[in-house]
Amino acid sequence: MGLDNLNMSVALCHETGALIQAYTLDVPVTATVCHCRDRERNRLLVLPPCGICQERLALWGPRVEAAVPDATAPGGWRAATLAELNPLYWGTSFTEDGDWPTQAAHSA
């Protein structure tokens, strides 16, 4: 978690800055990884993107890859697309063809 604040509703993940910068520069986001240190167990965790980050990443479409934990994979993680993480994405309800909304539709 980044931008810690006493009021947790205004806190932001570390990834938020990079996503905003990519959007500002019109650079596509193709992959993301969220990790944190579990100091109690002395390990590094790979976390799937939360719902808020999935919404932010949705601007770049269903093929954006995210690191997700997988105990059977080398390193303990693998890549999954947003479409795999969220196969019933609500945004498809607002498109004429049921496809993932375009970046322009997300930004409208």
PyMOL commands that set and color helices and strands:
alter all, ss='L'
color gray80, all
select helices_A, chain A and resi 8-10+15-25+51-60+74-76+82-85+90-94+103-107
alter helices_A, ss='H'
color red, helices_A
select strands_A, chain A and resi 31-32+34-38+43-47+65-69+77-81
alter strands_A, ss='S'
color yellow, strands_A
deselect
rebuild
show_as cartoon
